[in-house]
Amino acid sequence: MVSFTKIAGRVSAAAVVALSAVVAHAPAANAAAQEFIYSGQSYGYAGATFDWAGRSSVRNIDLLVSDWGCDAKPVYAYFLFYNGSLHPDTTPTRRYDYSGCDKEDHTAYNDLTWSISGDSITYMGVVVCRDAADGPCKVGGLSGRNPYA
């Protein structure tokens, strides 16, 4: 089961409850524990659970994106990865939530995967952004080290 002891600060209880409903499946007894990463900002939230699938891949990614701002600017999220040399890279896809102004509404993206070729993925983070010309983007805490890397 996902441990929410890492959640602190301004993350609302409603977002945590919604995320737990999205990730209700538990890993098999012999599998590595599922990781949880998040970024909670005043304008929005992105949180994800995932499994390391090997030295260069991640699977079972369940992402929740929530737009908390009342500013008509949607919130989106993407993932940040560090390779074996600890150089950052990001996923090209932005995943949006257009609900705006409501912490209880969110958009869920389930069963996502990501892999790279020729290198390892050492750490993973989630970035939440407000879609505006000067829109801030903030990465939350990084995952634990990939045990396969």
Phi and psi in degrees as GROMACS dihedral restraints (atoms count N, CA, C in turn):
[ dihedral_restraints ]
;  ai    aj    ak    al  type     phi  dphi    fc
    3     4     5     6     1   -72.9    20    10
    4     5     6     7     1   132.6    20    10
    6     7     8     9     1   -93.5    20    10
    7     8     9    10     1   127.0    20    10
    9    10    11    12     1  -103.2    20    10
   10    11    12    13     1    18.9    20    10
   12    13    14    15     1   -69.0    20    10
   13    14    15    16     1   -18.1    20    10
   15    16    17    18     1   -78.4    20    10
   16    17    18    19     1   -13.1    20    10
   18    19    20    21     1   -76.7    20    10
   19    20    21    22     1   128.4    20    10
   21    22    23    24     1  -147.8    20    10
   22    23    24    25     1   175.4    20    10
   24    25    26    27     1    76.1    20    10
   25    26    27    28     1  -133.1    20    10
   27    28    29    30     1   -94.0    20    10
   28    29    30    31     1    10.5    20    10
   30    31    32    33     1   -70.9    20    10
   31    32    33    34     1   125.4    20    10
   33    34    35    36     1   -76.5    20    10
   34    35    36    37     1   151.6    20    10
   36    37    38    39     1   -62.8    20    10
   37    38    39    40     1   -32.8    20    10
   39    40    41    42     1   -63.2    20    10
   40    41    42    43     1   -39.8    20    10
   42    43    44    45     1   -66.2    20    10
   43    44    45    46     1   -38.5    20    10
   45    46    47    48     1   -65.7    20    10
   46    47    48    49     1   -44.3    20    10
   48    49    50    51     1   -63.6    20    10
   49    50    51    52     1   -42.8    20    10
   51    52    53    54     1   -64.2    20    10
   52    53    54    55     1   -41.4    20    10
   54    55    56    57     1   -64.8    20    10
   55    56    57    58     1   -39.5    20    10
   57    58    59    60     1   -65.3    20    10
   58    59    60    61     1   -30.9    20    10
   60    61    62    63     1   -70.5    20    10
   61    62    63    64     1   -33.4    20    10
   63    64    65    66     1   -71.3    20    10
   64    65    66    67     1   -34.3    20    10
   66    67    68    69     1  -112.3    20    10
   67    68    69    70     1    48.1    20    10
   69    70    71    72     1   -72.2    20    10
   70    71    72    73     1   -14.4    20    10
   72    73    74    75     1   -80.4    20    10
   73    74    75    76     1   141.1    20    10
   75    76    77    78     1  -104.8    20    10
   76    77    78    79     1   149.0    20    10
   78    79    80    81     1   -68.6    20    10
   79    80    81    82     1   157.0    20    10
   81    82    83    84     1   -61.9    20    10
   82    83    84    85     1   157.0    20    10
   84    85    86    87     1   -59.3    20    10
   85    86    87    88     1   -33.6    20    10
   87    88    89    90     1   -92.2    20    10
   88    89    90    91     1     0.9    20    10
   90    91    92    93     1   -87.9    20    10
   91    92    93    94     1   157.2    20    10
   93    94    95    96     1   -65.1    20    10
   94    95    96    97     1   151.0    20    10
   96    97    98    99     1   -62.9    20    10
   97    98    99   100     1   141.9    20    10
   99   100   101   102     1   -69.3    20    10
  100   101   102   103     1   139.1    20    10
  102   103   104   105     1   -92.8    20    10
  103   104   105   106     1   155.7    20    10
  105   106   107   108     1  -131.3    20    10
  106   107   108   109     1   128.5    20    10
  108   109   110   111     1  -131.1    20    10
  109   110   111   112     1   152.6    20    10
  111   112   113   114     1  -156.9    20    10
  112   113   114   115     1   162.4    20    10
  114   115   116   117     1  -139.2    20    10
  115   116   117   118     1   115.2    20    10
  117   118   119   120     1  -113.5    20    10
  118   119   120   121     1   120.1    20    10
  120   121   122   123     1  -124.7    20    10
  121   122   123   124     1   172.7    20    10
  123   124   125   126     1   -64.2    20    10
  124   125   126   127     1   -27.7    20    10
  126   127   128   129     1   -95.6    20    10
  127   128   129   130     1   -12.3    20    10
  129   130   131   132     1   175.1    20    10
  130   131   132   133     1  -179.9    20    10
  132   133   134   135     1  -143.3    20    10
  133   134   135   136     1   143.6    20    10
  135   136   137   138     1  -139.5    20    10
  136   137   138   139     1   130.6    20    10
  138   139   140   141     1  -140.5    20    10
  139   140   141   142     1   147.4    20    10
  141   142   143   144     1  -147.3    20    10
  142   143   144   145     1   147.5    20    10
  144   145   146   147     1  -112.3    20    10
  145   146   147   148     1   153.7    20    10
  147   148   149   150     1  -163.3    20    10
  148   149   150   151     1   167.5    20    10
  150   151   152   153     1  -120.6    20    10
  151   152   153   154     1   137.6    20    10
  153   154   155   156     1   -71.8    20    10
  154   155   156   157     1   131.4    20    10
  156   157   158   159     1  -108.7    20    10
  157   158   159   160     1    -8.0    20    10
  159   160   161   162     1   165.0    20    10
  160   161   162   163     1  -172.6    20    10
  162   163   164   165     1   -66.7    20    10
  163   164   165   166     1   -22.6    20    10
  165   166   167   168     1  -132.1    20    10
  166   167   168   169     1    24.5    20    10
  168   169   170   171     1  -149.5    20    10
  169   170   171   172     1   153.2    20    10
  171   172   173   174     1  -130.0    20    10
  172   173   174   175     1   141.5    20    10
  174   175   176   177     1  -137.6    20    10
  175   176   177   178     1   176.1    20    10
  177   178   179   180     1    52.7    20    10
  178   179   180   181     1    39.8    20    10
  180   181   182   183     1   -80.1    20    10
  181   182   183   184     1   120.7    20    10
  183   184   185   186     1  -114.2    20    10
  184   185   186   187     1   115.8    20    10
  186   187   188   189     1  -113.2    20    10
  187   188   189   190     1   136.0    20    10
  189   190   191   192     1  -120.3    20    10
  190   191   192   193     1   128.7    20    10
  192   193   194   195     1  -123.0    20    10
  193   194   195   196     1   131.3    20    10
  195   196   197   198     1  -135.2    20    10
  196   197   198   199     1   127.3    20    10
  198   199   200   201     1   -92.2    20    10
  199   200   201   202     1   114.3    20    10
  201   202   203   204     1  -100.7    20    10
  202   203   204   205     1   -10.8    20    10
  204   205   206   207     1   -80.7    20    10
  205   206   207   208     1   149.0    20    10
  207   208   209   210     1  -106.7    20    10
  208   209   210   211     1    54.4    20    10
  210   211   212   213     1  -128.9    20    10
  211   212   213   214     1    10.6    20    10
  213   214   215   216     1    60.2    20    10
  214   215   216   217     1    22.6    20    10
  216   217   218   219     1  -120.1    20    10
  217   218   219   220     1   113.8    20    10
  219   220   221   222     1   -66.2    20    10
  220   221   222   223     1   162.3    20    10
  222   223   224   225     1  -107.6    20    10
  223   224   225   226     1   143.8    20    10
  225   226   227   228     1  -136.4    20    10
  226   227   228   229     1   164.9    20    10
  228   229   230   231     1  -136.4    20    10
  229   230   231   232     1   154.8    20    10
  231   232   233   234     1  -149.8    20    10
  232   233   234   235     1   171.0    20    10
  234   235   236   237     1  -105.2    20    10
  235   236   237   238     1   145.8    20    10
  237   238   239   240     1  -111.7    20    10
  238   239   240   241     1   132.8    20    10
  240   241   242   243     1  -125.2    20    10
  241   242   243   244     1   145.5    20    10
  243   244   245   246     1  -111.5    20    10
  244   245   246   247     1   130.5    20    10
  246   247   248   249     1   -83.2    20    10
  247   248   249   250     1  -173.5    20    10
  249   250   251   252     1   -59.9    20    10
  250   251   252   253     1   -27.1    20    10
  252   253   254   255     1   -92.3    20    10
  253   254   255   256     1     7.6    20    10
  255   256   257   258     1    62.7    20    10
  256   257   258   259     1    31.9    20    10
  258   259   260   261     1   -91.6    20    10
  259   260   261   262     1   135.4    20    10
  261   262   263   264     1   -78.7    20    10
  262   263   264   265     1   151.0    20    10
  264   265   266   267     1  -147.7    20    10
  265   266   267   268     1   159.4    20    10
  267   268   269   270     1  -130.4    20    10
  268   269   270   271     1   159.1    20    10
  270   271   272   273     1   -76.3    20    10
  271   272   273   274     1   146.9    20    10
  273   274   275   276     1   -80.5    20    10
  274   275   276   277     1   -17.4    20    10
  276   277   278   279     1   -88.8    20    10
  277   278   279   280     1   129.5    20    10
  279   280   281   282     1   -95.1    20    10
  280   281   282   283     1   130.2    20    10
  282   283   284   285     1  -112.4    20    10
  283   284   285   286     1   116.6    20    10
  285   286   287   288     1   -98.2    20    10
  286   287   288   289     1   155.3    20    10
  288   289   290   291     1  -127.5    20    10
  289   290   291   292     1   124.4    20    10
  291   292   293   294     1  -105.7    20    10
  292   293   294   295     1    10.8    20    10
  294   295   296   297     1   -69.1    20    10
  295   296   297   298     1   -38.8    20    10
  297   298   299   300     1    59.4    20    10
  298   299   300   301     1   138.1    20    10
  300   301   302   303     1    64.8    20    10
  301   302   303   304     1    21.4    20    10
  303   304   305   306     1  -152.0    20    10
  304   305   306   307     1   114.2    20    10
  306   307   308   309     1   -71.7    20    10
  307   308   309   310     1   -17.5    20    10
  309   310   311   312     1   -83.9    20    10
  310   311   312   313     1   -22.7    20    10
  312   313   314   315     1   -89.4    20    10
  313   314   315   316     1   144.8    20    10
  315   316   317   318     1  -158.5    20    10
  316   317   318   319     1   170.6    20    10
  318   319   320   321     1  -121.5    20    10
  319   320   321   322     1   132.3    20    10
  321   322   323   324     1  -109.4    20    10
  322   323   324   325     1   139.4    20    10
  324   325   326   327     1  -124.0    20    10
  325   326   327   328     1   115.9    20    10
  327   328   329   330     1  -113.2    20    10
  328   329   330   331     1   153.7    20    10
  330   331   332   333     1    57.4    20    10
  331   332   333   334     1    42.9    20    10
  333   334   335   336     1   -82.0    20    10
  334   335   336   337     1   157.6    20    10
  336   337   338   339     1  -135.9    20    10
  337   338   339   340     1   160.2    20    10
  339   340   341   342     1  -153.2    20    10
  340   341   342   343     1   138.4    20    10
  342   343   344   345     1  -147.9    20    10
  343   344   345   346     1   156.9    20    10
  345   346   347   348     1  -125.9    20    10
  346   347   348   349     1   157.8    20    10
  348   349   350   351     1  -111.2    20    10
  349   350   351   352     1   143.8    20    10
  351   352   353   354     1    85.4    20    10
  352   353   354   355     1    -3.7    20    10
  354   355   356   357     1  -151.7    20    10
  355   356   357   358     1   177.2    20    10
  357   358   359   360     1  -105.7    20    10
  358   359   360   361     1   162.2    20    10
  360   361   362   363     1  -104.7    20    10
  361   362   363   364     1   116.3    20    10
  363   364   365   366     1   -92.7    20    10
  364   365   366   367     1   -44.2    20    10
  366   367   368   369     1  -137.8    20    10
  367   368   369   370     1   160.7    20    10
  369   370   371   372     1  -139.1    20    10
  370   371   372   373     1   144.2    20    10
  372   373   374   375     1  -139.8    20    10
  373   374   375   376     1   166.1    20    10
  375   376   377   378     1  -117.6    20    10
  376   377   378   379     1   139.2    20    10
  378   379   380   381     1  -113.7    20    10
  379   380   381   382     1   133.1    20    10
  381   382   383   384     1  -114.9    20    10
  382   383   384   385     1   137.1    20    10
  384   385   386   387     1  -134.9    20    10
  385   386   387   388     1   150.1    20    10
  387   388   389   390     1   -96.4    20    10
  388   389   390   391     1   129.9    20    10
  390   391   392   393     1   -78.4    20    10
  391   392   393   394     1    88.6    20    10
  393   394   395   396     1  -151.3    20    10
  394   395   396   397     1   160.8    20    10
  396   397   398   399     1   -55.1    20    10
  397   398   399   400     1   -41.0    20    10
  399   400   401   402     1  -106.7    20    10
  400   401   402   403     1    16.3    20    10
  402   403   404   405     1   -55.3    20    10
  403   404   405   406     1   128.7    20    10
  405   406   407   408     1   -72.6    20    10
  406   407   408   409     1   149.8    20    10
  408   409   410   411     1  -127.1    20    10
  409   410   411   412     1   134.1    20    10
  411   412   413   414     1  -134.5    20    10
  412   413   414   415     1   132.5    20    10
  414   415   416   417     1   -92.2    20    10
  415   416   417   418     1   142.3    20    10
  417   418   419   420     1   -85.7    20    10
  418   419   420   421     1  -162.9    20    10
  420   421   422   423     1   -66.7    20    10
  421   422   423   424     1   152.4    20    10
  423   424   425   426     1   -83.8    20    10
  424   425   426   427     1   160.7    20    10
  426   427   428   429     1   -68.2    20    10
  427   428   429   430     1   175.3    20    10
  429   430   431   432     1   -71.8    20    10
  430   431   432   433     1   168.2    20    10
  432   433   434   435     1   -66.7    20    10
  433   434   435   436     1   137.2    20    10
  435   436   437   438     1   -60.5    20    10
  436   437   438   439     1   119.3    20    10
  438   439   440   441     1   -69.1    20    10
  439   440   441   442     1   -14.4    20    10
  441   442   443   444     1   -92.9    20    10
  442   443   444   445     1   -12.1    20    10
